[in-house]
Amino acid sequence: MSKGTKDSNIFQVRDYRGATIEDLDVRPAISINPTTSIDEAIEISYEYEFDFLPVIHEANRKLLGVLNVKELIENAEKIRKSPLKPITRNYMLWFHQKARQNYDQEHEEDISPKKTPVYSTIYKPGGSKKYSVLTPITPLEELAAFFNSGNYFAIITNGRGDFVYGVATPEDLKKFESSRPKL
């Protein structure tokens, strides 16, 4: 999936007639931990039909980043040959470099921490980075603009951003568009 740019928008300006992210019927978020093996992450991805899996801390359930499983599969041969241990923390997109440093310090001895269930509540990441808040009541026009600005997934949260409902992708919006007649 390629990133959108200002010159090549994924979505054209469109009136979604009051539809919101809730109308996409985004499934609940499925999460994994940084210590989840790549094989297990791919298995979870296939089972739940997700290309992106939120990665949360085992103990405090804070959102640390995301794993692009589609990209992993495309680079499977490189991963097999890599000297890095085949676990999520080595291949995920970390939202904050400081969170990665803190996590790595906590797990220096490489002790396997307890896993959280895939349907765990996910809490917002720490740090001061600004995020676009996307909730179930966000208009689809805003979601389309979010994807057009180069984002290839959206984490749908409550208004405070401290509870994750699910992950939406451009494919979810395209599916919605194709199921509704254009004005």
N, CA, C and O of each residue as an XYZ file, in Angstrom:
732
protein
N       0.848     -1.165      0.000
C       0.000      0.000      0.000
C       0.893      1.227      0.000
O       1.764      1.359      0.860
N       0.693      2.106     -0.933
C       1.560      3.276     -1.014
C       0.953      4.438     -0.253
O      -0.258      4.526     -0.049
N       1.834      5.314      0.151
C       1.390      6.502      0.881
C       0.828      7.522     -0.102
O       1.312      7.649     -1.227
N      -0.195      8.243      0.332
C      -0.749      9.310     -0.498
C       0.134     10.536     -0.439
O       0.844     10.750      0.544
N       0.095     11.331     -1.472
C       0.826     12.591     -1.488
C      -0.139     13.675     -1.902
O      -1.275     13.401     -2.289
N       0.324     14.913     -1.817
C      -0.563     16.021     -2.207
C      -0.898     15.947     -3.688
O      -1.985     16.361     -4.091
N       0.028     15.418     -4.523
C      -0.219     15.342     -5.952
C      -1.078     14.145     -6.342
O      -1.774     14.192     -7.356
N      -1.041     13.087     -5.562
C      -1.801     11.890     -5.916
C      -2.623     11.426     -4.724
O      -2.245     10.485     -4.025
N      -3.742     12.086     -4.498
C      -4.612     11.728     -3.388
C      -5.272     10.388     -3.645
O      -5.633     10.053     -4.773
N      -5.418      9.632     -2.569
C      -6.108      8.351     -2.649
C      -7.603      8.608     -2.852
O      -8.265      7.920     -3.629
N      -8.117      9.605     -2.142
C      -9.550      9.901     -2.172
C      -9.781     11.300     -2.716
O      -9.066     12.238     -2.363
N     -10.771     11.434     -3.567
C     -11.163     12.730     -4.108
C     -12.080     13.408     -3.094
O     -12.693     12.744     -2.258
N     -12.168     14.734     -3.174
C     -13.079     15.458     -2.294
C     -14.479     14.938     -2.572
O     -14.926     14.910     -3.719
N     -15.160     14.533     -1.528
C     -16.453     13.882     -1.695
C     -17.345     14.198     -0.502
O     -16.867     14.383      0.617
N     -18.630     14.257     -0.754
C     -19.598     14.445      0.313
C     -20.080     13.057      0.721
O     -20.737     12.367     -0.059
N     -19.756     12.657      1.933
C     -20.163     11.338      2.424
C     -21.539     11.372      3.085
O     -21.935     10.415      3.750
N     -22.263     12.471      2.903
C     -23.645     12.621      3.369
C     -23.821     12.327      4.859
O     -24.761     11.643      5.263
N     -22.897     12.858      5.669
C     -23.022     12.721      7.114
C     -22.493     11.411      7.683
O     -22.585     11.182      8.889
N     -21.947     10.558      6.842
C     -21.419      9.286      7.333
C     -20.173      9.536      8.189
O     -19.410     10.470      7.944
N     -19.991      8.694      9.180
C     -18.856      8.808     10.092
C     -18.048      7.512     10.094
O     -18.437      6.524      9.471
N     -16.933      7.530     10.793
C     -16.092      6.335     10.884
C     -16.895      5.147     11.420
O     -16.653      4.004     11.030
N     -17.832      5.415     12.296
C     -18.676      4.348     12.852
C     -19.388      3.573     11.733
O     -19.629      2.373     11.869
N     -19.721      4.249     10.638
C     -20.414      3.612      9.521
C     -19.526      2.628      8.758
O     -20.025      1.840      7.954
N     -18.220      2.667      9.004
C     -17.316      1.722      8.343
C     -17.375      0.341      8.983
O     -16.859     -0.627      8.425
N     -18.000      0.248     10.147
C     -18.044     -1.009     10.895
C     -16.641     -1.564     11.127
O     -16.363     -2.734     10.864
N     -15.760     -0.688     11.630
C     -14.393     -1.095     11.928
C     -14.439     -2.115     13.061
O     -15.067     -1.893     14.096
N     -13.764     -3.227     12.841
C     -13.749     -4.282     13.851
C     -12.889     -3.864     15.047
O     -12.030     -2.991     14.922
N     -13.122     -4.493     16.210
C     -12.319     -4.154     17.393
C     -10.825     -4.352     17.134
O     -10.423     -5.204     16.342
N     -10.019     -3.548     17.815
C      -8.569     -3.639     17.653
C      -8.059     -4.970     18.200
O      -8.496     -5.436     19.252
N      -7.148     -5.554     17.480
C      -6.433     -6.756     17.898
C      -5.005     -6.306     18.149
O      -4.392     -5.683     17.282
N      -4.467     -6.612     19.316
C      -3.127     -6.123     19.637
C      -2.148     -7.266     19.872
O      -2.528     -8.401     20.160
N      -0.869     -6.914     19.737
C       0.214     -7.831     20.056
C       1.218     -7.074     20.918
O       1.075     -5.870     21.132
N       2.224     -7.773     21.407
C       3.257     -7.173     22.240
C       4.573     -7.122     21.482
O       4.736     -7.830     20.489
N       5.520     -6.297     21.931
C       6.822     -6.239     21.270
C       7.555     -7.580     21.262
O       8.384     -7.826     20.385
N       7.258     -8.446     22.228
C       7.938     -9.745     22.294
C       7.220    -10.842     21.512
O       7.672    -11.987     21.499
N       6.115    -10.508     20.866
C       5.398    -11.490     20.047
C       6.281    -11.892     18.866
O       6.875    -11.038     18.207
N       6.362    -13.183     18.606
C       7.177    -13.636     17.477
C       6.538    -13.183     16.162
O       5.325    -12.993     16.077
N       7.368    -13.018     15.155
C       6.880    -12.605     13.840
C       5.908    -13.652     13.293
O       4.882    -13.304     12.708
N       6.230    -14.922     13.482
C       5.330    -15.983     13.009
C       3.962    -15.891     13.673
O       2.935    -16.034     13.008
N       3.946    -15.652     14.979
C       2.677    -15.523     15.696
C       1.911    -14.284     15.227
O       0.689    -14.328     15.078
N       2.627    -13.177     14.993
C       1.980    -11.949     14.517
C       1.331    -12.188     13.157
O       0.205    -11.748     12.923
N       2.027    -12.877     12.263
C       1.468    -13.173     10.941
C       0.244    -14.070     11.080
O      -0.755    -13.880     10.385
N       0.325    -15.046     11.978
C      -0.806    -15.950     12.222
C      -2.026    -15.170     12.729
O      -3.143    -15.392     12.261
N      -1.811    -14.258     13.683
C      -2.902    -13.433     14.217
C      -3.472    -12.554     13.106
O      -4.687    -12.382     13.002
N      -2.594    -12.006     12.286
C      -3.021    -11.166     11.174
C      -3.937    -11.932     10.215
O      -4.980    -11.424      9.802
N      -3.543    -13.145      9.872
C      -4.378    -13.969      8.981
C      -5.700    -14.332      9.644
O      -6.761    -14.246      9.026
N      -5.624    -14.738     10.902
C      -6.828    -15.178     11.612
C      -7.879    -14.078     11.702
O      -9.071    -14.326     11.521
N      -7.419    -12.844     11.989
C      -8.361    -11.737     12.178
C      -8.481    -10.831     10.950
O      -9.241     -9.863     10.960
N      -7.725    -11.150      9.890
C      -7.756    -10.411      8.630
C      -7.389     -8.936      8.795
O      -8.115     -8.050      8.345
N      -6.236     -8.684      9.454
C      -5.711     -7.337      9.625
C      -4.331     -7.250      8.987
O      -3.529     -8.176      9.106
N      -4.055     -6.144      8.315
C      -2.716     -5.892      7.781
C      -1.844     -5.145      8.784
O      -0.617     -5.236      8.727
N      -2.465     -4.410      9.701
C      -1.750     -3.644     10.709
C      -2.201     -4.098     12.086
O      -3.398     -4.215     12.351
N      -1.234     -4.354     12.961
C      -1.559     -4.761     14.325
C      -0.970     -3.747     15.305
O       0.240     -3.519     15.294
N      -1.809     -3.128     16.159
C      -1.270     -2.244     17.191
C      -0.386     -3.057     18.138
O      -0.697     -4.202     18.466
N       0.709     -2.452     18.565
C       1.634     -3.110     19.484
C       1.554     -2.374     20.819
O       1.758     -1.162     20.891
N       1.248     -3.141     21.884
C       1.087     -2.528     23.203
C       2.078     -3.131     24.201
O       2.551     -4.256     24.036
N       2.374     -2.354     25.230
C       3.256     -2.796     26.310
C       2.544     -3.894     27.098
O       1.349     -3.790     27.372
N       3.272     -4.936     27.457
C       2.691     -6.072     28.159
C       2.116     -5.704     29.523
O       1.075     -6.227     29.920
N       2.785     -4.810     30.238
C       2.366     -4.495     31.600
C       1.344     -3.373     31.677
O       0.305     -3.523     32.319
N       1.634     -2.236     31.021
C       0.739     -1.083     31.183
C      -0.233     -0.904     30.013
O      -1.072     -0.003     30.045
N      -0.133     -1.738     28.996
C      -1.018     -1.751     27.820
C      -1.028     -0.435     27.041
O      -1.990     -0.142     26.331
N       0.045      0.361     27.173
C       0.140      1.595     26.385
C       0.518      1.253     24.951
O       1.296      0.334     24.693
N      -0.045      2.005     24.042
C       0.229      1.841     22.626
C       1.658      2.285     22.341
O       2.022      3.432     22.598
N       2.465      1.371     21.809
C       3.862      1.665     21.524
C       4.107      1.912     20.043
O       5.014      2.657     19.673
N       3.296      1.288     19.200
C       3.499      1.423     17.763
C       2.583      0.488     17.016
O       1.532      0.084     17.514
N       3.000      0.150     15.810
C       2.175     -0.697     14.950
C       3.091     -1.604     14.133
O       4.220     -1.240     13.803
N       2.588     -2.776     13.821
C       3.312     -3.715     12.974
C       2.579     -3.825     11.646
O       1.390     -4.140     11.610
N       3.291     -3.565     10.557
C       2.735     -3.680      9.212
C       3.007     -5.107      8.737
O       4.097     -5.404      8.248
N       2.031     -5.975      8.878
C       2.207     -7.390      8.573
C       2.356     -7.618      7.072
O       3.109     -8.495      6.648
N       1.653     -6.845      6.281
C       1.760     -6.971      4.825
C       3.209     -6.731      4.379
O       3.734     -7.456      3.533
N       3.842     -5.712      4.954
C       5.236     -5.402      4.651
C       6.163     -6.535      5.114
O       7.131     -6.870      4.432
N       5.858     -7.116      6.275
C       6.649     -8.249      6.772
C       6.623     -9.416      5.789
O       7.655    -10.016      5.489
N       5.455     -9.716      5.306
C       5.296    -10.845      4.376
C       6.056    -10.571      3.087
O       6.704    -11.460      2.535
N       5.970     -9.323      2.609
C       6.694     -8.958      1.382
C       8.207     -9.064      1.557
O       8.926     -9.308      0.589
N       8.694     -8.881      2.787
C      10.132     -8.930      3.072
C      10.525    -10.173      3.860
O      11.530    -10.160      4.570
N       9.758    -11.231      3.745
C       9.993    -12.451      4.530
C      11.397    -13.011      4.335
O      12.018    -13.457      5.299
N      11.899    -12.996      3.126
C      13.230    -13.548      2.860
C      14.312    -12.744      3.582
O      15.233    -13.327      4.154
N      14.211    -11.423      3.563
C      15.172    -10.571      4.273
C      15.126    -10.836      5.769
O      16.165    -10.879      6.427
N      13.940    -11.012      6.301
C      13.776    -11.251      7.740
C      14.414    -12.579      8.131
O      15.076    -12.674      9.164
N      14.212    -13.606      7.303
C      14.818    -14.913      7.589
C      16.337    -14.836      7.642
O      16.970    -15.540      8.429
N      16.923    -13.986      6.811
C      18.381    -13.853      6.736
C      18.936    -12.829      7.736
O      20.150    -12.748      7.925
N      18.075    -12.064      8.362
C      18.499    -10.995      9.265
C      19.076    -11.571     10.565
O      18.613    -12.601     11.055
N      20.091    -10.893     11.115
C      20.629    -11.327     12.409
C      19.722    -10.940     13.585
O      19.926    -11.409     14.705
N      18.719    -10.085     13.332
C      17.801     -9.675     14.390
C      16.884    -10.824     14.778
O      16.477    -11.631     13.942
N      16.574    -10.877     16.047
C      15.640    -11.886     16.551
C      14.270    -11.638     15.898
O      13.825    -10.493     15.822
N      13.597    -12.703     15.426
C      12.310    -12.505     14.730
C      11.143    -12.250     15.686
O      10.222    -13.058     15.805
N      11.214    -11.097     16.365
C      10.127    -10.681     17.244
C       9.652     -9.295     16.811
O      10.373     -8.554     16.142
N       8.463     -8.972     17.193
C       7.810     -7.734     16.772
C       8.652     -6.496     17.046
O       8.747     -5.626     16.180
N       9.263     -6.386     18.212
C       9.965     -5.143     18.568
C      11.059     -4.771     17.578
O      11.429     -3.601     17.487
N      11.580     -5.734     16.840
C      12.639     -5.464     15.870
C      12.115     -5.039     14.495
O      12.897     -4.598     13.653
N      10.816     -5.164     14.256
C      10.261     -4.887     12.929
C       9.065     -3.937     12.942
O       8.509     -3.633     11.887
N       8.667     -3.470     14.112
C       7.495     -2.595     14.217
C       7.876     -1.137     13.980
O       9.051     -0.774     14.022
N       6.869     -0.315     13.732
C       7.030      1.133     13.670
C       6.734      1.652     15.071
O       5.600      1.567     15.543
N       7.749      2.186     15.732
C       7.587      2.746     17.076
C       7.072      4.169     16.938
O       7.578      4.929     16.113
N       6.067      4.546     17.736
C       5.525      5.896     17.675
C       6.459      6.912     18.324
O       6.473      8.075     17.920
N       7.233      6.501     19.314
C       8.168      7.395     20.003
C       9.493      6.676     20.193
O       9.524      5.537     20.657
N      10.587      7.338     19.835
C      11.908      6.745     20.032
C      12.192      6.556     21.518
O      12.823      5.575     21.911
N      11.732      7.483     22.335
C      11.941      7.385     23.786
C      11.227      6.155     24.347
O      11.759      5.487     25.234
N      10.039      5.850     23.848
C       9.317      4.655     24.299
C      10.117      3.402     23.966
O      10.158      2.461     24.758
N      10.747      3.388     22.806
C      11.566      2.237     22.419
C      12.770      2.092     23.350
O      13.097      0.993     23.799
N      13.412      3.208     23.627
C      14.569      3.176     24.528
C      14.163      2.677     25.914
O      14.844      1.834     26.498
N      13.058      3.197     26.434
C      12.572      2.767     27.749
C      12.221      1.285     27.743
O      12.552      0.558     28.680
N      11.560      0.846     26.699
C      11.166     -0.564     26.608
C      12.414     -1.448     26.557
O      12.489     -2.461     27.252
N      13.382     -1.067     25.742
C      14.608     -1.855     25.621
C      15.362     -1.913     26.952
O      15.928     -2.951     27.296
N      15.373     -0.815     27.699
C      16.026     -0.810     29.016
C      15.308     -1.745     29.986
O      15.953     -2.460     30.753
N      13.986     -1.742     29.954
C      13.198     -2.615     30.829
C      13.454     -4.093     30.533
O      13.381     -4.932     31.431
N      13.751     -4.402     29.282
C      13.860     -5.799     28.849
C      15.278     -6.183     28.437
O      15.465     -7.010     27.544
N      16.267     -5.590     29.080
C      17.662     -5.879     28.743
C      18.013     -7.349     28.920
O      18.749     -7.909     28.108
N      17.503     -7.973     29.958
C      17.837     -9.376     30.211
C      17.099    -10.324     29.275
O      17.317    -11.534     29.330
N      16.229     -9.794     28.417
C      15.465    -10.582     27.458
C      14.591    -11.630     28.129
O      14.383    -12.716     27.589
N      14.082    -11.297     29.309
C      13.146    -12.177     29.996
C      11.799    -12.013     29.317
O      11.356    -10.891     29.072
N      11.147    -13.127     29.011
C       9.855    -13.052     28.333
C       8.787    -12.568     29.305
O       8.408    -13.291     30.226
N       8.301    -11.343     29.102
C       7.233    -10.849     29.972
C       5.917    -11.535     29.635
O       5.781    -12.158     28.582
N       4.951    -11.415     30.537
C       3.653    -12.039     30.263
C       2.994    -11.359     29.066
O       3.197    -10.168     28.826
N       2.222    -12.110     28.338
C       1.532    -11.576     27.167
C       0.168    -11.056     27.574
O      -0.437    -11.533     28.535
N      -0.301    -10.077     26.831
C      -1.656     -9.590     27.051
C      -2.561    -10.228     26.009
O      -2.112    -10.505     24.897
N      -3.819    -10.466     26.341
C      -4.742    -11.043     25.360
C      -4.893    -10.121     24.150
O      -4.756     -8.904     24.273
N      -5.173    -10.699     22.985
C      -5.257     -9.895     21.765
C      -6.373     -8.854     21.811
O      -6.290     -7.844     21.111
N      -7.402     -9.069     22.607
C      -8.494     -8.097     22.715
C      -8.331     -7.169     23.918
O      -9.327     -6.657     24.429
N      -7.105     -6.939     24.381
C      -6.858     -6.084     25.543
C      -7.250     -4.636     25.260
O      -7.197     -4.173     24.121
N      -7.639     -3.940     26.309
C      -7.836     -2.501     26.218
C      -6.480     -1.877     25.926
O      -5.473     -2.273     26.513
N      -6.448     -0.909     25.026
C      -5.210     -0.250     24.646
C      -5.271      1.191     25.130
O      -6.253      1.893     24.887
N      -4.217      1.629     25.818
C      -4.161      2.993     26.316
C      -3.266      3.855     25.445
O      -2.385      3.343     24.755
N      -3.488      5.157     25.474
C      -2.736      6.050     24.584
C      -1.246      6.046     24.914
O      -0.843      5.795     26.050
N      -0.435      6.332     23.887
C       1.009      6.377     24.123
C       1.383      7.589     24.952
O       0.649      8.576     24.997
N       2.525      7.509     25.606
C       3.033      8.650     26.354
C       3.704      9.623     25.412
O       3.733      9.401     24.202
N       4.234     10.681     25.946
C       4.961     11.635     25.109
C       4.117     12.833     24.755
O       2.933     12.914     25.082
N       4.762     13.764     24.076
C       4.089     15.024     23.756
C       3.769     15.169     22.277
O       3.356     16.243     21.840
N       3.952     14.113     21.501
C       3.689     14.188     20.071
C       2.202     14.445     19.831
O       1.345     13.874     20.505
N       1.910     15.311     18.864
C       0.517     15.625     18.556
C      -0.060     14.580     17.610
O       0.617     14.107     16.697
N      -1.307     14.231     17.841
C      -2.004     13.247     17.026
C      -3.285     13.844     16.492
O      -3.871     14.735     17.106
N      -3.714     13.356     15.356
C      -5.047     13.672     14.870
C      -5.986     12.754     15.632
O      -5.804     11.537     15.628
N      -6.976     13.320     16.279
C      -7.916     12.499     17.033
C      -9.009     12.043     16.082
O      -9.748     12.856     15.528
N      -9.101     10.738     15.903
C     -10.124     10.133     15.061
C     -10.976      9.226     15.935
O     -10.482      8.272     16.537
N     -12.265      9.543     15.993
C     -13.192      8.804     16.845
C     -14.273      8.178     15.964
O     -14.336      8.457     14.767
N     -15.120      7.337     16.549
C     -16.214      6.776     15.748
C     -17.131      7.830     15.127
O     -17.772      7.561     14.111
N     -17.205      9.036     15.724
C     -18.101     10.064     15.171
C     -17.382     11.054     14.252
O     -17.977     12.047     13.831
N     -16.116     10.798     13.938
C     -15.387     11.650     12.999
C     -15.999     11.484     11.607
O     -16.198     10.355     11.159
N     -16.301     12.590     10.914
C     -16.846     12.483      9.557
C     -15.857     11.791      8.606
O     -14.643     11.930      8.750
N     -16.390     11.057      7.650
C     -15.541     10.346      6.694
C     -14.712     11.301      5.832
O     -13.655     10.920      5.331
N     -15.182     12.534      5.656
C     -14.391     13.519      4.918
C     -13.043     13.745      5.615
O     -12.008     13.865      4.959
N     -13.069     13.800      6.951
C     -11.832     13.988      7.722
C     -10.930     12.761      7.617
O      -9.709     12.894      7.531
N     -11.523     11.575      7.625
C     -10.734     10.350      7.485
C     -10.081     10.299      6.106
O      -8.915      9.921      5.990
N     -10.812     10.672      5.067
C     -10.251     10.697      3.712
C      -9.083     11.676      3.641
O      -8.051     11.370      3.045
N      -9.243     12.860      4.251
C      -8.157     13.850      4.270
C      -6.955     13.308      5.038
O      -5.811     13.550      4.652
N      -7.208     12.581      6.115
C      -6.139     11.967      6.908
C      -5.339     10.982      6.052
O      -4.109     10.981      6.091
N      -6.037     10.148      5.283
C      -5.347      9.205      4.402
C      -4.637      9.930      3.260
O      -3.540      9.536      2.864
N      -5.248     10.973      2.735
C      -4.631     11.732      1.645
C      -3.355     12.450      2.088
O      -2.510     12.778      1.255
N      -3.212     12.694      3.382
C      -2.010     13.384      3.864
C      -0.824     12.431      4.052
O       0.217     12.828      4.577
N      -0.985     11.181      3.625
C       0.135     10.250      3.654
C       0.057      9.173      4.713
O       0.996      8.389      4.849
N      -1.013      9.104      5.459
C      -1.168      8.071      6.480
C      -1.793      6.828      5.858
O      -2.709      6.937      5.043
N      -1.306      5.654      6.234
C      -1.838      4.436      5.637
C      -2.604      3.578      6.619
O      -2.962      2.447      6.288
N      -2.868      4.074      7.814
C      -3.784      3.452      8.743
C      -4.206      4.506      9.752
O      -3.508      5.502      9.943
N      -5.341      4.292     10.397
C      -5.838      5.225     11.406
C      -6.254      4.421     12.625
O      -6.989      3.439     12.515
N      -5.783      4.842     13.774
C      -6.190      4.197     15.021
C      -7.378      4.982     15.548
O      -7.268      6.172     15.840
N      -8.510      4.310     15.666
C      -9.759      4.950     16.074
C      -9.872      4.860     17.596
O      -9.868      3.769     18.167
N      -9.975      6.031     18.249
C     -10.009      6.091     19.708
C     -11.246      6.831     20.192
O     -12.045      7.336     19.403
N     -11.380      6.881     21.517
C     -12.414      7.748     22.073
C     -11.898      9.184     21.998
O     -10.766      9.398     21.567
N     -12.680     10.151     22.397
C     -12.316     11.558     22.265
C     -11.050     11.953     23.007
O     -10.343     12.862     22.572
N     -10.746     11.287     24.123
C      -9.542     11.591     24.895
C      -8.331     10.869     24.327
O      -7.200     11.181     24.700
N      -8.543      9.923     23.445
C      -7.437      9.176     22.855
C      -6.839      8.142     23.780
O      -5.734      7.658     23.534
N      -7.564      7.784     24.863
C      -6.988      6.823     25.799
C      -7.633      5.439     25.733
O      -7.373      4.595     26.591
N      -8.455      5.203     24.741
C      -9.046      3.881     24.528
C      -9.128      3.640     23.029
O      -9.689      4.461     22.304
N      -8.586      2.543     22.558
C      -8.569      2.242     21.126
C      -9.741      1.320     20.776
O      -9.911      0.255     21.369
N     -10.544      1.755     19.800
C     -11.654      0.942     19.320
C     -11.229      0.000     18.202
O     -11.636     -1.161     18.162
N     -10.414      0.511     17.307
C     -10.015     -0.305     16.169
C      -9.052      0.438     15.266
O      -8.638      1.559     15.561
N      -8.704     -0.202     14.164
C      -7.795      0.373     13.178
C      -8.533      0.413     11.844
O      -9.126     -0.583     11.429
N      -8.496      1.563     11.175
C      -9.115      1.711      9.854
C      -8.013      1.919      8.824
O      -6.986      2.535      9.112
N      -8.235      1.404      7.634
C      -7.274      1.553      6.543
C      -7.979      2.186      5.341
O      -9.208      2.239      5.303
N      -7.215      2.661      4.368
C      -7.855      3.191      3.163
C      -8.779      2.158      2.502
O      -9.787      2.524      1.897
N      -8.436      0.875      2.620
C      -9.291     -0.161      2.036
C     -10.677     -0.169      2.664
O     -11.664     -0.437      1.979
N     -10.765      0.122      3.974
C     -12.067      0.194      4.637
C     -12.916      1.302      4.035
O     -14.111      1.122      3.800
N     -12.290      2.451      3.787
C     -13.024      3.577      3.211
C     -13.387      3.297      1.754
O     -14.488      3.635      1.318
N     -12.484      2.689      1.002
C     -12.790      2.334     -0.391
C     -13.961      1.351     -0.463
O     -14.833      1.477     -1.323
N     -13.975      0.381      0.438
C     -15.068     -0.595      0.482
C     -16.396      0.117      0.756
O     -17.414     -0.191      0.136
N     -16.371      1.071      1.691
C     -17.571      1.841      2.007
C     -18.026      2.634      0.785
O     -19.211      2.651      0.452
N     -17.060      3.302      0.107
C     -17.399      4.095     -1.069
C     -18.038      3.236     -2.158
O     -19.007      3.648     -2.796
N     -17.493      2.052     -2.363
C     -18.012      1.203     -3.444
C     -19.388      0.621     -3.121
O     -20.110      0.185     -4.018
N     -19.745      0.616     -1.838
C     -21.046      0.064     -1.461
C     -22.160      1.106     -1.468
O     -23.330      0.772     -1.283
N     -21.788      2.383     -1.684
C     -22.789      3.453     -1.671
C     -22.786      4.181     -3.008
O     -21.721      4.406     -3.584
N     -23.954      4.552     -3.506
C     -23.982      5.295     -4.775
C     -23.408      6.698     -4.604
O     -23.587      7.327     -3.561
N     -22.720      7.181     -5.631
C     -22.175      8.540     -5.599
C     -23.291      9.538     -5.850
O     -24.286      9.230     -6.507
N     -23.108     10.742     -5.315
C     -24.091     11.802     -5.538
C     -23.946     12.366     -6.936
O     -24.688     13.272     -7.316
